[in-house]
Amino acid sequence: MDIGPGCGMTGFAGASGPLCTGLERLKGEHPPLLKRMEELAESARGIAADAGGGRWKEALRFLEEKVRSFTADLDLHSRREEEVLFPMMAQYIGRETGPIAVMEYEHEQAKARLSAFLSEVERLDGSAGAGDARRIAGEVEAAVRILMDHFMKEENVLFPMAERILSEAEKEELMERIQAI
């Protein structure tokens, strides 16, 4: 069965198989983001482990720079999903419950953790101590855990489901619209 260039059929959600160009694009954004998330988590763990040392404030500021850069890239990826993919899929599977609701909730949770980290770092004052550093760094670790699990769900459930339910015309529209963001 010929279903169009760059698109393949997958059976049910969770089945592996070729994805259309737009879904491959979204999936292809994951590895560089995952690499950066691992670096963020490593830095955060380092701060938490060595919070008693005298350099935790500098380490938090360095992590802050990394988080700001990462968040900008993550926001672009999230916008492509939230403004294009999720609404297209919601026509078929709804948005109030189910996979789209879970994906949006996880986006909100990860963003809230990263935002909390940035806010806490900005509010640091002379009275902050090692315990504060551990707690603040923990926000980054929590966001990374959420996002790693989230990416796995997208790759193993959401993207194959989208491949199965979207029409060929919708798949072309998906690619055009995500390229515009």
Residue pairs with C-beta under 8 A, 6 or more apart in sequence:
1 9
3 9
3 168
4 20
4 168
4 171
5 21
6 18
6 20
6 21
6 24
7 18
7 19
7 20
7 21
7 163
7 168
7 171
8 17
8 18
8 19
8 20
8 163
9 17
9 163
9 164
10 16
10 17
10 18
10 19
10 160
10 163
10 164
11 17
11 164
12 160
12 164
13 99
13 157
13 158
13 160
13 161
13 164
14 156
14 157
14 160
15 160
16 160
17 160
17 163
18 163
19 27
19 159
19 160
19 163
20 163
20 166
20 171
20 174
20 175
21 171
21 175
22 85
22 171
22 172
22 174
22 175
22 178
23 85
23 159
23 162
23 163
23 171
23 174
25 175
25 178
25 179
26 77
26 80
26 81
26 85
26 154
26 159
26 178
27 154
27 155
27 159
29 77
29 80
30 151
30 154
30 155
32 73
33 70
33 73
33 74
33 77
33 147
33 151
34 148
34 151
36 66
36 70
36 73
37 70
37 144
37 147
37 148
38 144
39 66
40 63
40 66
40 67
40 70
40 140
40 143
40 144
41 140
41 141
41 144
43 59
43 62
43 63
43 66
43 137
43 140
44 63
44 137
44 138
44 140
44 141
44 144
45 137
45 141
46 59
47 56
47 59
47 60
47 63
47 133
47 134
47 136
47 137
48 133
48 134
48 137
48 138
48 141
50 56
50 59
51 130
51 131
51 133
51 134
51 137
52 130
56 130
56 133
57 124
57 128
57 133
59 133
60 121
60 124
60 133
60 136
60 137
61 121
63 117
63 121
63 137
63 140
64 117
64 118
64 121
67 114
67 117
67 118
67 140
68 118
70 114
71 111
71 114
71 118
74 110
74 111
74 114
74 147
76 181
78 107
78 111
79 181
80 178
80 181
81 103
81 107
81 154
82 104
82 107
83 177
83 181
84 174
84 177
84 178
84 181
85 162
85 174
85 178
86 95
86 100
86 103
86 104
87 95
88 162
88 166
88 170
88 173
88 174
89 99
89 100
89 158
89 161
89 162
89 165
89 166
90 100
92 165
92 166
93 99
93 100
93 161
93 165
94 100
95 101
95 104
99 153
99 157
99 158
99 161
102 153
103 150
103 153
103 154
103 158
106 146
106 147
106 149
106 150
106 153
107 150
109 143
109 146
110 143
110 146
110 147
110 150
111 143
113 139
113 140
113 142
113 143
113 146
114 139
114 140
114 143
116 139
117 136
117 137
117 139
117 140
117 143
120 132
120 135
120 136
120 139
121 136
124 132
124 136
162 174
163 171
166 174
